[in-house]
Amino acid sequence: MEIQETSPGNYKLWSELELHEFKDRFVIKSVELPQEGFSISRFDGNIDNLNNGELGDTSGKVSRIYGVAGTIRLLAGLHLLVITSRKEVGTFLGYPVFRVMSMKFLSCNEASKFLTNQEKKDESYFMTLLKVVESTMGLYYSYGTDITLNLQRRFKLADGWMSKPIWKQADPRFVWNRNILEELIEKKVDGFIIPLIQGNILEYATIVFSFALTCANMSDFGPFKVIKGIRNIRTRMWRRGANLEGDTANFIETEQLLEFEGARLSILQIRGSIPLLWEQIVDLSYKPRLNIINHDQTSKLVERHFSDLSQRYGEIVVVDLTDKHGDEGRLSMAYAAEMEKLQNIRYISFDFHQSCGNSNFDNIELLYDQISEDFEKQGYFFIGKEGEVLSEQKGIIRSNCIDCLDRTNVTQSFLARKALNSQLQRVGVFGSNDCISMFSEDFEIFKNLWVDQGDEISLEYSGTHALKGDLVRYGKQTMAGMIKDGMSALSRYYLNNFQDGVRQDAIDLISGRYDVNISRPSSSQLNGFETFSYIPVASALLIGGLTVTSITLNQAGRNTQSIVSSILCAGVTAGVMAVVKSNGRQICSRPRLCGLI
């Protein structure tokens, strides 16, 4: 399917491309208009526009691709990231939206033979990181329109904004590949530049509300749009909190849209890590100690964070869902102390585990009682059938727990349900006493959307499905849900300890936080040693020790020598375990390219 947007300026974004691979260059051309295209030298990475689409040599390999995601220069040359497969997942404002199913880096690195041995070693590590980037989850885009802007902001843009190239329309806070688009932007190949978001866009769901005494009412619930900010993009356990500019980890804007007989309504919520300087360095512990970093810039970064949010969203109500004891309690107290210094920001501390633990999900009403007046006053955005603005959203709820995943998702889904009930009453689908929970099939659609988006955010951030999905789906914890949560928790432990360091390096590389430069110290010098080489050795020692101990224990009843052997093996194994635990931070996978702040 060929899709393009034609604006008053006759601007087109090409959706299907031909990739021609020659010995000296790559050529990318539009399928619909072959004279539109550009070439990239495989020797120096120079990008040039085609002259009337002429290829010259026609012996190159030809394949189909679906977009150009950007370029990055490493020590040996340029690498071009292309979209090799896609899947249509729904529409946004009438335009098809696609999910990236696979990507590939094309390498223009003929200069690799001139690198030193150390540079070759560093280049090999960078290439490993590019493989990680190729498998990035949750990337979405549209050929026909920008999908980074929420409905309210989009409506307020000046006339002519939508006639600009899509990359110019996009909010740079939410363009996942913004850093690697720079060279393409400089070469003005606008028809080939696709801004990607990382997050989730779920398909439209048609909801039918059946009333006993009246005919059915139908409305389109969706699209459900979740966008992750890129200004401080991170993995779950590395670089928690905020940076000195006030940008927080796992910052996400969620927009729930409702369409009814030509009218459109939307409600925005945001989440993000606690905007303080804090860390939770993995060390093989199931729950590493949380450390709050004392810094003279802490108050300023908190102020910067909320000043930026206020300018963008209006009045802010902060909902802090962390525990009130232990490490979380200390962090929550530090957060509350900083919030007292700010004016016009309301801070609500709600211990989710204390109030809603043991399947007491209905107790979340206690939180709503505290914020209902503000939430209803903030309102939602409403465009009537004729395109007239009937109401605007004047503020936003900012929710957080520690990871901004599980407790946060449960809470946001509850607030989204409250907003949906109000919106459906406003457009006349519901009476004043009706709510979506009265209609089981429709309520199931709503809950599944929130569970699915929670899983997607969690997979992108932590590598596993979200926990507490049962609370959203059923309003209580089930045995199957507890088993699933347990498996996810174990998977998070493994990924956090043994994989996320490399994944964080890949993020830092692609986002431009780390700049590849021959004059910089090598990546191995930055870290001091190869952490991953310790993992198989430590694992082998532990498994071997436990195996030998088990065998000798089975023979312990036969003679005194077996008993002594068992004690010795058990002692050695315990000693190895103690050494491994005491050196947990060194054994775990950790980032090598950038510091924590």
N, C-alpha and C positions, 0 to 999 in steps of 0.2 A: 504494500500500500504506500503510495507516494503522498506525503503531506507537506504542505508549505504554507506559510503565512504571507499574504500580499498586503502591504501597507500602502498608504498614500505615496510613499517614496519608492514603491515597487520593490521593496526589500523581500528577499527570499532566503529561507533557511533550508538547506538541502537535507533530505532524510535518508536517501540511499546513495551510497558512494561506491565507486570502483577504486580498488587499491592495485596499482601496477608496481611490481617489484623488479627493478633492474639492478645490474651490478653496481652502478654508480649512483643510483638515486631511487627514491620512492616517489610515485606520482599518485595524487588523490584527485578524482574527478567526480562531478555530479553525474548520476545516471540520466537524469531528466535533461540536463543541459551540458553535454560533454565538454563544451568550450570553457566551462567554469571549473577551475581547479588550480592546484599548486603542486610544486615539487620540492623535495627535500634531499639535499646531497647526502650520500652515505659516508662521505669523507669528512666534511666540516659542519654538517647540519644546517647549512644555509637554506633558507626558505625563499622560493621565487614563484611568482604567479606564472601560469602557463600563457603562452602567446597563442590565442585562438584555439586552445585545446590541443596543440600539436604535441605528439609524443616523440616523433622521430623514430627511434627503435621500437619495434612492436613485438619483440621476442620475450618480454618480461612476463612473469607469472601474474595472473589477474584473479582477484578475489573480491567478494562483496563485504563492505563494512557499513556501519550505520551511524558513524559520527567520529569526530576527532575531539578527544578529551583534554589534550594539552601536550606540552613538551617539557622535558627536564634535562639539564646538562649535568653530566657527571664528569669524572676526571678524563675519560677517553672520548667524550663527545656527547651528542644529543640523542635522546630517546623520545620517540613519539608514541603517545598512548591513544589507541583507537578502540572503538566499541565494535566487537566482533559478533555479538548476538544480543537480542533485545526481546522483551515481551510486553505487549500492550496490556495494561492493568486497569484501565478505566479512562475517564475523561475529567478535565478540569475546565470549567466554564466553556464547555463545548469542544475543547481541543483534546485529542488523544494524548494520554500520558504513558510513558514507557519505563520499564525497569531494565537496568543494565544486567544482562545475564552473564556476559563474559567480556573481558578486555584483554588487550595484548600490547606490550611495548615493542615497537620496532626500533632497532638499534642502529644508529649512525655513528659507529665507534671504531672506525678504521685506525684511529690514532692509538689504540690500545697497545700496539706493539712498541710504542715509544715510551711507555711507562716504566718507572723503576719497579723493583720487586715489591717494595712497601706499597707503592701506589697500586700495583696490580692486586695486592691483598685487600686494600681498601675498596678498590673497584668491585672486587668479587663480593664483598659484603654489601655494597650499595646495590648490586644486581640482585642479591638475595632479598633486599628490601623491596625492590621493584616487583618481584614475584608476589610478595605479600600485598602490595598495592593492587595488583591485578585481581586479587580475590576479595577486594573490599566489598562488603555487603551493603545492601539498602541504598543503592544509587538510582535516582529517578530523573527524568527530563521530559520535555515536550518540544517538538519541532515548531509548534504553532504559537506558543505563548510562554511568557515567563511564569514560573510556578513558585518563585521565592516570596512574592509579595502576598500579604493577606488581603482579603477582600476590601476591607475598609481603607487601607493605605493605597491600594490599587485604584480605588474610586476617586481618591483625592489628588491623584497625580495630574500634572498640567496637561492640557490638550497637546497631542502630538507625541506624548511619551511612548505610546504603544507602537508608534511607527519607527522607533529606533531599533537597531539590532537587539536581539534578545539578551545578549550579554550586557548591553548597556542598560536595559530595563531592570536587570536583576539586582536584588539587595546583596551586596558583597559579603554581608555577614553570614549568608546562608549558601554561598556558592562553594561547594566542596573543592572544586578544581580551580578556584580563582587564581592561585599562585602560578599554576602551570599553563595558564592561558596567555601569559604576558607576551611571549614571542609571536603567537598567532595574532594577537590584537595589534601588535606593532606592524605586522605585515598586512593588516587590514583585509584578512580573509573572513569577513564577518559571516558570510553564508555558511561557513563550516564550523563555527565556534558554538559549542553546546555547553551551557552552564549546567552542571549536575548538582542536585541536592542529595544529602544523605539524610535519610529519615524514613518516611513511609507515606504513601498515598494509596488509600484503600478504594476499591471500586464503589461506585454508586450502589446503594441498596434501596430498592423501592419498598416502602413500608405501607402496608394496608391496615388501617385501623377499622375494625368491624364493630359497629354498634348494633345492639339488639333491635332497636326500633327505627333505625335510619339506614340509608345506603352507606356503603363503604366510602371512606375518604382516603385518598392516596397522596403521598408526598415522596420526594426523593431525599433520602438522608445521605448526605455525602456531597463532594468527596471529603474524606477524613484525611486531613493533611498534617503531617508531623515533620518539622524541619529542624535539623541539628545545626547550631551555630559553629563556625569554623575558627573563630578568633582565639580559641584556647582548646582545640580539639585534643582529646586524650583517651587513653585506655583507663579502665576502671580504677586501678590501684596506683597508677603513676601520675604524679603531679595533681594532687587533689586540690579542691578549693579554687582560688583565684590567682591570677598573676598580678603584677604590680599595676597594670593598666585597668584592673577591675573586671577583666573577662574571666568568666567562670567555666569550669569543666562541665561537660554534659548539659550545656545550655540548649534548651529545646522550646520552640514555639509550636503549639498545637492549635489547629483551627478545625472546628467542627462546623460544617455547613449544612444548611437545610434549604431545599428548594420546594416551593409550593405554588403551582399555577402561575409561574413566571416571576414570583417574588423570591428573593434570596436573603437568608439570614445566616449570620456566623457568630460564633463565640470563640474568643481567644483565651488561652491559658499559657503560662510559661513555667518552666522548671529550670533549675540550675544548682550546681554545687554551692555549699555555704561559702559566701564570698569573703573568706579569711585566708591567711596563709597557714596551711596545715598539711600534714603528710601522714601516710600510713604505709610505710615501706614493708614490702613482703619479706618474710624471713623464715618461711616454712611453718609459721604459726597459722592455725586456722583463722584466727582473727588478730592480725598484727596490731600492736599498740599504736594508738593515734597520738600524734604529736602536734601541738599548736606552736607555730613558729612566731616568736616575738620579733616584731619589726616596727621601726618607727613610721613606716608608710602604711600600716594596716588601716588606720582610720581614713586615710585619703583614698585608698583603693576601694573601701566600702562605699565612701561617698561617690567616687567616680562610677561605680557599678550602678547604684540606684539613681544617680543623676541621669545616666544614659537611659535607663529603663523608663524613668518618668517622662523624659522628652519623647520617647517613642510610643508609650502606651498610656500615659496619663497617671491617675492615682494608683498607687501600688499598695496591695495588702499582702504581707508576707506570712505564709503558713509554714512553720517549722515543725516537722513531724518526728524529730529525733527524740531518743530516750532522755530521761532526766537523771540518769545515774550512769556511773562508769565513765569511760572515755567520751561517749556520746554526750553525756551530761555536761562534762567540762567544755566541750565544743559548743554546745547549745548555750551555756551560760556566757561564754565569750561572745557569741553571736548576739545574744540579747543585750549585752553591755554595749556593743557597738551600735546596735539599732536605737538605743536610748539617746544617742548623740544626734540622730537624724530627725528632722522635722518633716511632717506631712507624709511619713511612711508608717503605716500601722503594722505592728509585729505581733503575731499570735503564736504562742508555743503550745503545741498539742502533742502529748506523748502517745503516739499511735499504738505502740505495743501495750502500754498500760491500759488504755481505754478500749481498744478493739481486739486485744488478744483473746485467745480461747474462743474464737469464732463469734465474738460479740460485735459483729460488723455494724449492727444497728446503732451502736454508740457513736458512730461518726456523725450522727445528728447533733451530738454535743458540740462538735466543732462547727457545724453549720449554724447552730444557734448563735455562735460568737461572730460569725462573719456574714450572716444572711443579709443584714441591712446594707452592708457595703457591697456585697455581691449583686444584689438586686439594683442598687443605685448605679453601679458600673454599667449595667445593661448589656446590650449586644447590638451588633450592626444589622440593619434591616433596610433592604432596598425593595421598594414596591414594584408592581408589575410594569409600571411605566418608566422605571429607572430612577424614581425619586427616592431620596434618603428619608426614611421615616424615623429612624433612631440611630444613634451611634454608641459604640462602646467607649465609655469615658475613663476606664481604668482596667486593671487586670489583677488576677490572683497569681502570685509567685509561690509555688510550692516546692518544698525540698525535704528529703530525708538525708541519709548519708550518701547513698549512691544516686539518689533521684531516679530510682527505678521502681521498686516494688510498692512500698508504702505510698510513694508519690502518685503512681499510676492508679492505685485504688481510690485515692482521694480525688484526683482529677476526674476520674470516671463518674464519681458521685456528683461532683459539681456540674459536669457536662449533662448529666441526666436532669438535674434541676433546671438548667438552662433550656434543654430541649422541651421539657414540659411547659415552661413559660412561653417559648416560641410557638409551640403547637396550639396553645390556648390563644395566642395573639392572632394567628392566621385563621382561627375558627375551626381547626380540626378537632380540638378538644374543648369541652366545656370547662367551666372554672374549677370543677372538682375532679376532672379526669387527669390521669397521668399514664405514662408509657408502661409502667409495670402492670397495669390492668389488662394489657394485651400481650399474652404470653409469646406469640410468634414474633411480634415486632420487638418486644423487649429482648428476646433472644438475639436478634440481629444487632441491636445496639450493644449488648454486652459482648458479643463475639468480636465486634469491631474494636472495642477497647482492649480486650484480651489480646487480639492479634497485634495491635499496634504496640502494646506493652512488651510483647515477645520480641517484636522487631527491634525496638529501641534497646532492649536488654542484649539481644544477640550482637548488635553493633558495638555496644559499649563494653559488655562483660564476656561475650562469647557464648552465653547460655540463654535459655528462655527465662522470662520473668518469673519471680516467685510470687506467691499470693494471688495467682490468677483465679483460684477458686472463689476468693472474696468478691471479685468482679462478676464472675460467671454465675455463682450460686448464692452469694451472700454468706457463705460459711466455708470452713475448711473441711475437705473430704479426705478419706484415707488415700485414695488414688492421688489426690493433689499433694498430700504430704510426702508420698513416695517420690513423685515427680520433682517436688521442691528439693528433696534430699539429694537426688541425682544431680540436679542443676547446681546445688551448692558445692558438691564434690567436684563437678566439672569446673566451676568458677575457681575453686582452690587450685586445681591443676594448672589452668590457663594463667591465672594471676602469678603463680610462682615460677612457671617454666616456659611461658610463651610470650607474655605481654611486653617484656622488655624489647624484644625484636619488633613486635607490632607497634610499640610506641616510637621506635626509631623510624619505622616506615612512615608513620604519620608525620613525624617531625621533618622528614626528608621531603615528602610530597607537599606539605603545607608551607614550606619555605622557612620554617623555624630554624632548620639547619641548612646552611649554605655551603655547598660543595666547593672547595677552593684548594688548589694545590699547596698554597702557602700555609694552610691550617694544619695543626697536628693531626695525625692519622686517627681513624676511629679506634684502632686498637690501643693507641697510646692514651687516648682519652679515658679508656676504661681500665687500662693497666694489665688486664689478663682476659683470657677467654672463659667467661663464666660457664658456657654450655659444656665445656670439656669436663667440668667437675660433676655434672649431673649423672652421666652413666657410671662414673667411678663410684660415687656415693651410693647409687642405687644398687650396683653390683655387690658392694661390700655389705649393705644392709640385707639384701635378699639372700646372699650367700651365708651370712652369719645366722639369720633366722632359720635357713634350711638345715644347716649343720646342727644348730641347737635343737631343732625339732627331732632330727634323726637320733641324736645322742640321748635325748630325753626318753625316746621310745625304748632304748636299750638300757636305761638307767637301772632298771630292776635286776639286771643280770649279774653285775659285779660292781665292786667299788670303783674300779678304773673308769667305768662308764659314767658313774655319778660325778667323779672329778672332772671328766671331759665335758660333761653337760654344764657344770658350773663354770668352767673356764670359757666355753663357747658363749654361754649366756653373758658372762662378764665382758668378753671382747665385743659382742654385739651391742651390749648396752653402752660400752665406751664409744663405739663407732657412732651410735645414735646420738650420744651426747656431743661428740665432735661435730657431727653434721648439723645438729640443732644450733650449737654455738656459732657456727659459721654460716647460718642460714642465709644471711644477706648476700654473702659471696657466692653461694651455690645457686641462688635463684637467678632467673633471667632478669636482667635489668637494662634500662636504656644506656647506650654508649655515646650517643651523639650530643645530647643537651642536658643541662642541669635541671634541677627540680623547679626552680622559680623562673 
